[in-house]
């Protein structure tokens, strides 16, 4: 397999992001707004509303995540950035809620909140390369902590339900469990 090339998602890469997510907008029209929009708004939004929201977010910057390419084709996406940029990731009732020593208001506390991989490439290990690139990206942008809230097991290795990532991927990248509020959904952390 060719080496995955990873770039921050800026406005000039919109067409690649749109192509990767397809007409459906990935994950049933979410357009990676799950942790960005309040549940009530997300449920009332159409896929086109979500698409318009994320496009505006991408155009205003900074990059809300990373795009991975194989042979010039976009095949993988990972949402990464300061916790404050994904407000629903910080709700106190969620398994991914911040800890006292890593508040969402601290711009140096970052999170990897979502993944999307083109279906033909799922289960090929691309998430490992995306997380490695994300660690570098977070360090280069001054993050002191990088957190994620993956799942231990999915029904299938290629399941779209793994949009939060696999615990094993984060363990292999050096993350450790910081909190466990629900079995199978650890809050994981890497100090940078």
C-alpha positions as a Markdown table, in Angstrom:
| # | Residue | x | y | z |
|---|---|---|---|---|
| 1 | Unk | 0.0 | 0.0 | 0.0 |
| 2 | Unk | 1.2 | 3.5 | -0.8 |
| 3 | Unk | 2.1 | 5.9 | 2.0 |
| 4 | Unk | -0.8 | 7.9 | 3.3 |
| 5 | Unk | -0.3 | 11.6 | 2.8 |
| 6 | Unk | -2.1 | 13.7 | 5.4 |
| 7 | Unk | -3.0 | 17.4 | 5.2 |
| 8 | Unk | -5.0 | 19.9 | 7.3 |
| 9 | Unk | -8.4 | 20.5 | 5.8 |
| 10 | Unk | -8.4 | 24.0 | 4.5 |
| 11 | Unk | -10.9 | 25.7 | 2.2 |
| 12 | Unk | -8.9 | 24.8 | -0.9 |
| 13 | Unk | -9.5 | 21.1 | -0.1 |
| 14 | Unk | -13.3 | 21.4 | 0.1 |
| 15 | Unk | -13.9 | 19.5 | -3.1 |
| 16 | Unk | -11.7 | 16.6 | -1.8 |
| 17 | Unk | -13.6 | 16.5 | 1.5 |
| 18 | Unk | -17.0 | 16.7 | -0.3 |
| 19 | Unk | -15.9 | 13.9 | -2.6 |
| 20 | Unk | -14.8 | 11.7 | 0.3 |
| 21 | Unk | -18.1 | 12.2 | 2.2 |
| 22 | Unk | -20.1 | 11.6 | -1.0 |
| 23 | Unk | -23.7 | 12.7 | -1.7 |
| 24 | Unk | -24.9 | 11.2 | 1.5 |
| 25 | Unk | -22.5 | 13.3 | 3.6 |
| 26 | Unk | -21.0 | 10.3 | 5.4 |
| 27 | Unk | -22.6 | 8.8 | 8.4 |
| 28 | Unk | -26.2 | 9.4 | 7.2 |
| 29 | Unk | -25.8 | 13.1 | 6.4 |
| 30 | Unk | -23.9 | 14.1 | 9.5 |
| 31 | Unk | -21.0 | 15.9 | 7.6 |
| 32 | Unk | -19.0 | 15.5 | 10.8 |
| 33 | Unk | -21.3 | 17.8 | 12.8 |
| 34 | Unk | -22.2 | 15.3 | 15.6 |
| 35 | Unk | -19.9 | 16.9 | 18.2 |
| 36 | Unk | -20.4 | 20.4 | 16.8 |
| 37 | Unk | -24.2 | 20.9 | 16.9 |
| 38 | Unk | -26.6 | 20.5 | 19.8 |
| 39 | Unk | -28.7 | 17.3 | 19.4 |
| 40 | Unk | -31.9 | 19.2 | 18.9 |
| 41 | Unk | -30.5 | 21.3 | 16.0 |
| 42 | Unk | -28.7 | 18.3 | 14.5 |
| 43 | Unk | -32.0 | 16.3 | 14.5 |
| 44 | Unk | -33.9 | 19.1 | 12.8 |
| 45 | Unk | -31.1 | 19.8 | 10.3 |
| 46 | Unk | -31.1 | 18.3 | 6.8 |
| 47 | Unk | -28.0 | 16.8 | 5.4 |
| 48 | Unk | -27.7 | 19.9 | 3.3 |
| 49 | Unk | -27.9 | 22.1 | 6.4 |
| 50 | Unk | -25.1 | 20.1 | 8.0 |
| 51 | Unk | -23.0 | 20.3 | 4.8 |
| 52 | Unk | -23.5 | 24.1 | 4.7 |
| 53 | Unk | -22.5 | 24.3 | 8.4 |
| 54 | Unk | -19.3 | 22.4 | 8.0 |
| 55 | Unk | -18.4 | 24.2 | 4.8 |
| 56 | Unk | -18.6 | 27.5 | 6.5 |
| 57 | Unk | -16.6 | 26.2 | 9.4 |
| 58 | Unk | -13.9 | 24.9 | 7.0 |
| 59 | Unk | -13.8 | 28.2 | 5.1 |
| 60 | Unk | -13.5 | 30.3 | 8.3 |
| 61 | Unk | -10.7 | 28.1 | 9.6 |
| 62 | Unk | -8.6 | 27.0 | 11.3 |
| 63 | Unk | -8.6 | 23.6 | 9.8 |
| 64 | Unk | -11.1 | 21.4 | 11.8 |
| 65 | Unk | -9.3 | 18.2 | 10.9 |
| 66 | Unk | -7.0 | 16.2 | 8.6 |
| 67 | Unk | -7.6 | 14.6 | 5.2 |
| 68 | Unk | -5.6 | 11.5 | 4.2 |
| 69 | Unk | -4.8 | 10.7 | 0.6 |
| 70 | Unk | -3.6 | 7.6 | -1.2 |
| 71 | Unk | -2.3 | 8.2 | -4.7 |
| 72 | Unk | -3.8 | 11.6 | -4.7 |
| 73 | Unk | -7.3 | 10.4 | -3.8 |
| 74 | Unk | -8.9 | 11.5 | -0.5 |
| 75 | Unk | -9.6 | 8.3 | 1.5 |
| 76 | Unk | -9.7 | 9.2 | 5.2 |
| 77 | Unk | -10.8 | 12.0 | 7.5 |
| 78 | Unk | -10.1 | 12.7 | 11.1 |
| 79 | Unk | -11.6 | 15.6 | 13.1 |
| 80 | Unk | -9.0 | 17.0 | 15.5 |
| 81 | Unk | -8.5 | 20.3 | 17.2 |
| 82 | Unk | -9.1 | 22.2 | 20.4 |
| 83 | Unk | -11.9 | 20.7 | 22.6 |
| 84 | Unk | -13.6 | 24.1 | 22.5 |
| 85 | Unk | -14.2 | 23.6 | 18.7 |
| 86 | Unk | -16.4 | 20.5 | 19.4 |
| 87 | Unk | -18.8 | 21.7 | 22.1 |
| 88 | Unk | -20.9 | 18.5 | 22.3 |
| 89 | Unk | -17.7 | 16.5 | 23.0 |
| 90 | Unk | -17.6 | 18.5 | 26.3 |
| 91 | Unk | -21.0 | 17.9 | 27.7 |
| 92 | Unk | -20.8 | 16.8 | 31.3 |
| 93 | Unk | -23.1 | 13.8 | 30.8 |
| 94 | Unk | -21.0 | 12.3 | 28.0 |
| 95 | Unk | -18.3 | 9.7 | 28.4 |
| 96 | Unk | -15.9 | 12.1 | 26.6 |
| 97 | Unk | -16.5 | 15.0 | 29.0 |
| 98 | Unk | -13.3 | 16.8 | 30.0 |
| 99 | Unk | -11.5 | 16.2 | 33.2 |
| 100 | Unk | -10.7 | 19.0 | 35.7 |
| 101 | Unk | -7.0 | 19.1 | 34.6 |
| 102 | Unk | -8.0 | 19.3 | 30.9 |
| 103 | Unk | -10.8 | 21.8 | 30.6 |
| 104 | Unk | -12.4 | 22.5 | 27.3 |
| 105 | Unk | -11.7 | 26.3 | 27.7 |
| 106 | Unk | -7.9 | 25.5 | 27.6 |
| 107 | Unk | -7.0 | 26.0 | 23.9 |
| 108 | Unk | -4.0 | 23.6 | 24.4 |
| 109 | Unk | -6.3 | 20.7 | 25.2 |
| 110 | Unk | -7.2 | 19.0 | 22.0 |
| 111 | Unk | -9.4 | 16.1 | 21.0 |
| 112 | Unk | -9.7 | 13.6 | 18.2 |
| 113 | Unk | -13.4 | 13.2 | 18.0 |
| 114 | Unk | -14.4 | 11.6 | 14.6 |
| 115 | Unk | -13.0 | 9.4 | 11.8 |
| 116 | Unk | -14.4 | 8.6 | 8.4 |
| 117 | Unk | -12.7 | 6.3 | 5.9 |
| 118 | Unk | -13.8 | 5.5 | 2.4 |
| 119 | Unk | -15.6 | 2.1 | 2.7 |
| 120 | Unk | -13.1 | 0.3 | 0.4 |
| 121 | Unk | -10.2 | 1.2 | 2.7 |
| 122 | Unk | -11.8 | 0.4 | 6.1 |
| 123 | Unk | -10.0 | -2.2 | 8.1 |
| 124 | Unk | -6.7 | -1.4 | 6.3 |
| 125 | Unk | -5.0 | 0.4 | 9.2 |
| 126 | Unk | -5.4 | 3.9 | 7.9 |
| 127 | Unk | -6.6 | 5.2 | 11.3 |
| 128 | Unk | -3.2 | 4.4 | 12.7 |
| 129 | Unk | -1.6 | 6.7 | 10.2 |
| 130 | Unk | -4.2 | 9.4 | 10.8 |
| 131 | Unk | -3.7 | 9.3 | 14.5 |
| 132 | Unk | 0.1 | 9.5 | 14.1 |
| 133 | Unk | -0.4 | 12.6 | 11.8 |
| 134 | Unk | -2.8 | 14.0 | 14.3 |
| 135 | Unk | -0.3 | 13.8 | 17.1 |
| 136 | Unk | 2.3 | 15.7 | 15.0 |
| 137 | Unk | -0.4 | 18.2 | 14.0 |
| 138 | Unk | -1.4 | 18.8 | 17.6 |
| 139 | Unk | 2.2 | 19.2 | 18.7 |
| 140 | Unk | 3.0 | 21.7 | 15.9 |
| 141 | Unk | 0.0 | 23.8 | 17.0 |
| 142 | Unk | 0.9 | 24.0 | 20.6 |
| 143 | Unk | -1.4 | 21.3 | 22.2 |
| 144 | Unk | -0.4 | 20.1 | 25.6 |
| 145 | Unk | -2.9 | 17.2 | 25.8 |
| 146 | Unk | -4.6 | 15.2 | 23.1 |
| 147 | Unk | -7.7 | 13.2 | 24.1 |
| 148 | Unk | -10.1 | 10.8 | 22.4 |
| 149 | Unk | -13.0 | 8.7 | 23.5 |
| 150 | Unk | -12.9 | 5.6 | 21.3 |
| 151 | Unk | -14.7 | 2.3 | 21.7 |
| 152 | Unk | -13.2 | -1.1 | 22.7 |
| 153 | Unk | -15.3 | -3.2 | 20.3 |
| 154 | Unk | -17.6 | -2.8 | 17.3 |
| 155 | Unk | -19.8 | -5.4 | 15.7 |
| 156 | Unk | -17.5 | -5.3 | 12.6 |
| 157 | Unk | -14.0 | -4.0 | 12.1 |
| 158 | Unk | -15.3 | -2.0 | 9.1 |
| 159 | Unk | -18.4 | -0.6 | 11.0 |
| 160 | Unk | -19.3 | 3.0 | 10.5 |
| 161 | Unk | -20.1 | 3.0 | 14.2 |
| 162 | Unk | -16.3 | 3.2 | 14.8 |
| 163 | Unk | -16.5 | 6.9 | 13.9 |
| 164 | Unk | -15.0 | 7.6 | 17.3 |
| 165 | Unk | -12.1 | 5.3 | 16.6 |
| 166 | Unk | -10.8 | 2.0 | 18.1 |
| 167 | Unk | -9.2 | 1.9 | 21.6 |
| 168 | Unk | -6.5 | -0.4 | 20.2 |
| 169 | Unk | -5.4 | 2.3 | 17.7 |
| 170 | Unk | -5.0 | 4.9 | 20.4 |
| 171 | Unk | -3.2 | 2.4 | 22.8 |
| 172 | Unk | -0.7 | 1.6 | 20.0 |
| 173 | Unk | -0.1 | 5.4 | 19.5 |
| 174 | Unk | 0.8 | 5.8 | 23.2 |
| 175 | Unk | -2.5 | 7.0 | 24.7 |
| 176 | Unk | -3.6 | 5.8 | 28.1 |
| 177 | Unk | -6.9 | 5.6 | 29.8 |
| 178 | Unk | -7.6 | 8.8 | 31.8 |
| 179 | Unk | -11.2 | 8.0 | 32.8 |
| 180 | Unk | -13.8 | 5.2 | 32.3 |
| 181 | Unk | -17.3 | 6.4 | 32.7 |
| 182 | Unk | -18.9 | 3.6 | 30.6 |
| 183 | Unk | -17.5 | 0.1 | 29.9 |
| 184 | Unk | -15.9 | -0.1 | 26.5 |
| 185 | Unk | -15.7 | 3.7 | 26.0 |
| 186 | Unk | -12.5 | 5.0 | 27.8 |
| 187 | Unk | -11.5 | 8.6 | 27.7 |
| 188 | Unk | -7.9 | 8.4 | 26.5 |
| 189 | Unk | -5.1 | 10.9 | 26.8 |
| 190 | Unk | -1.7 | 11.6 | 25.4 |
| 191 | Unk | 0.5 | 14.2 | 27.0 |
| 192 | Unk | 2.4 | 16.1 | 24.3 |
